[in-house]
Amino acid sequence: MSQLKYCQGPKCHTYDTKDRKKGPKDNKRNETRRRSSFYYLNNNACSMQCQGDWFDVYGSRALQHFGYLTQPKVLTQDNAWRVRRDWRADTDTFYAYNYLTEERRPLTQEQYNNDSAVTDDGRLAI
Ligand SMILES: [Zn+2]
């Protein structure tokens, strides 16, 4: 069984729902949600609202920490590769596709499956 963790939304406890209510009658309180998994904020927030609340409080600090872009990122022929699969073919075909030049390079199913043909930043690795 996976471990329970708290929603990271800074205002989670302020949303008044039944599942957040804890404590006996004379000491009622609302608590941050605790679950084994979440759908938002990369598995760290219980709702879109809590994700947005987190971003409002911490988003600009995260940018300061990790650094702002100071010049544009550029897509060129060198980093415009994506791995694709042609589902329409009688037998599946796999290829790397450059969406600036429209060039195709055939891939094996293994290269397609293990994501080794194209780097995360779009460069051809074969
Ligand atoms: Zn929450």
Boltz pocket constraint, residues with backbone or C-beta under 6 A from the ligand:
constraints:
  - pocket:
      binder: B
      contacts: [[A, 7], [A, 8], [A, 9], [A, 12], [A, 33], [A, 45], [A, 46], [A, 47], [A, 50]]
      max_distance: 6.0
